[in-house]
């Protein structure tokens, strides 16, 4: 897959920003803030140039950040999966179905974002690696 150079600290900052916004949305019960974060995350999946918190951090702290190589497919999958999970949670909130479950679900997604940000363990990356190996074995 195609490798790309990213700033690791900027990626962590964008995840921390999304996690913080979701935590605020949880505490104030703002379904529209959940939708905004879902849309921002999906935009980041389409292109790293559309990941607004990442671009702001790169603009301010470019000299202090280290470049690392990552697969562009992995980054897109992680952001897309996060956006999809948030959008599903927003749909539950919007239609008023299982509202308490939806807020707990959004809180769990938020905790997974913080886990990826602060600890470096990303469940979506693990899924990506597993699915990539699974599909590479079947295509051979």
C-alpha positions as CSV (number, residue, x, y, z in Angstrom):
1,X,0.0,0.0,0.0
2,X,1.1,3.6,-0.5
3,X,3.2,5.0,2.3
4,X,2.8,8.6,3.4
5,X,4.7,10.8,5.8
6,X,2.7,12.3,8.7
7,X,3.5,14.3,11.8
8,X,2.8,11.9,14.7
9,X,2.2,14.7,17.2
10,X,-0.3,16.4,14.9
11,X,-2.2,13.1,14.4
12,X,-2.4,12.7,18.2
13,X,-3.5,16.3,18.5
14,X,-6.3,15.8,16.0
15,X,-7.5,12.6,17.9
16,X,-7.3,14.5,21.2
17,X,-9.4,17.3,19.7
18,X,-12.1,14.9,18.4
19,X,-12.1,13.1,21.7
20,X,-12.5,16.3,23.7
21,X,-15.3,17.6,21.5
22,X,-17.1,14.2,21.9
23,X,-16.6,14.3,25.6
24,X,-18.1,17.8,25.7
25,X,-21.0,16.6,23.5
26,X,-21.6,13.8,26.0
27,X,-21.7,16.1,29.0
28,X,-24.0,18.7,27.4
29,X,-26.0,16.0,25.4
30,X,-25.4,17.8,22.0
31,X,-26.3,15.5,19.2
32,X,-25.2,18.2,16.7
33,X,-21.7,18.3,18.1
34,X,-21.5,14.6,17.6
35,X,-22.6,15.1,14.0
36,X,-20.0,17.8,13.5
37,X,-17.2,15.6,14.8
38,X,-18.4,12.7,12.6
39,X,-18.4,14.9,9.5
40,X,-14.9,16.3,10.4
41,X,-13.6,12.8,10.9
42,X,-15.0,11.6,7.6
43,X,-13.5,14.6,5.8
44,X,-10.2,13.6,7.4
45,X,-10.7,10.1,5.9
46,X,-11.1,11.6,2.5
47,X,-7.8,13.5,2.6
48,X,-5.4,14.4,5.3
49,X,-5.5,18.0,4.0
50,X,-9.2,18.1,5.1
51,X,-8.3,17.1,8.7
52,X,-8.6,20.5,10.2
53,X,-7.1,19.9,13.7
54,X,-4.2,18.1,12.1
55,X,-3.5,20.9,9.7
56,X,-3.7,23.6,12.4
57,X,-1.2,21.7,14.6
58,X,1.1,21.2,11.6
59,X,0.9,24.9,10.8
60,X,1.8,25.9,14.4
61,X,4.2,23.2,15.5
62,X,5.7,21.8,12.3
63,X,9.3,22.3,13.4
64,X,8.8,20.4,16.7
65,X,7.0,17.4,15.3
66,X,8.6,14.2,14.0
67,X,7.6,12.7,10.6
68,X,6.7,9.0,10.6
69,X,5.7,6.7,7.7
70,X,2.2,5.2,7.7
71,X,0.0,3.5,5.1
72,X,-2.5,6.0,3.7
73,X,-5.0,3.2,3.6
74,X,-4.6,2.6,7.3
75,X,-5.2,6.3,8.1
76,X,-8.2,6.5,5.8
77,X,-9.7,3.3,7.3
78,X,-9.2,4.5,10.9
79,X,-10.8,7.9,10.2
80,X,-13.6,6.4,8.1
81,X,-14.4,3.7,10.7
82,X,-14.4,6.4,13.5
83,X,-16.7,8.6,11.4
84,X,-19.0,5.7,10.7
85,X,-19.3,4.7,14.3
86,X,-20.0,8.3,15.3
87,X,-22.6,8.7,12.5
88,X,-24.4,5.5,13.7
89,X,-24.5,6.9,17.2
90,X,-25.8,10.2,15.9
91,X,-28.6,8.4,14.0
92,X,-29.7,6.7,17.2
93,X,-29.8,10.2,18.9
94,X,-31.5,11.9,16.0
95,X,-34.3,9.4,15.7
96,X,-34.7,9.1,19.5
97,X,-34.1,5.4,19.5
98,X,-32.2,3.9,22.5
99,X,-31.0,7.4,23.5
100,X,-29.3,6.3,26.7
101,X,-27.6,3.4,24.9
102,X,-26.5,5.9,22.2
103,X,-24.8,8.2,24.7
104,X,-23.0,5.3,26.3
105,X,-22.0,4.0,22.8
106,X,-20.6,7.5,22.0
107,X,-18.8,7.6,25.3
108,X,-17.2,4.2,24.5
109,X,-16.1,5.5,21.0
110,X,-14.7,8.6,22.7
111,X,-12.7,6.4,25.1
112,X,-11.3,4.4,22.2
113,X,-10.3,7.7,20.5
114,X,-8.5,8.7,23.7
115,X,-6.9,5.3,24.0
116,X,-5.5,5.7,20.5
117,X,-4.4,9.2,21.3
118,X,-2.7,8.8,24.6
119,X,-1.7,5.1,24.8
120,X,-1.1,4.5,21.1
121,X,-3.4,1.5,20.9
122,X,-5.9,1.9,18.1
123,X,-8.6,-0.7,17.7
124,X,-9.4,0.4,14.2
125,X,-5.8,0.0,13.2
126,X,-5.9,-3.5,14.6
127,X,-9.0,-4.2,12.5
128,X,-7.3,-2.8,9.5
129,X,-4.2,-5.1,9.9
130,X,-6.5,-8.1,10.5
131,X,-8.7,-7.4,7.5
132,X,-5.7,-6.7,5.3
133,X,-4.1,-10.1,6.2
134,X,-7.4,-11.9,5.8
135,X,-8.0,-10.5,2.3
136,X,-4.3,-10.9,1.2
137,X,-4.5,-14.6,2.1
138,X,-7.7,-15.2,0.2
139,X,-6.5,-13.4,-3.0
140,X,-3.3,-15.4,-3.2
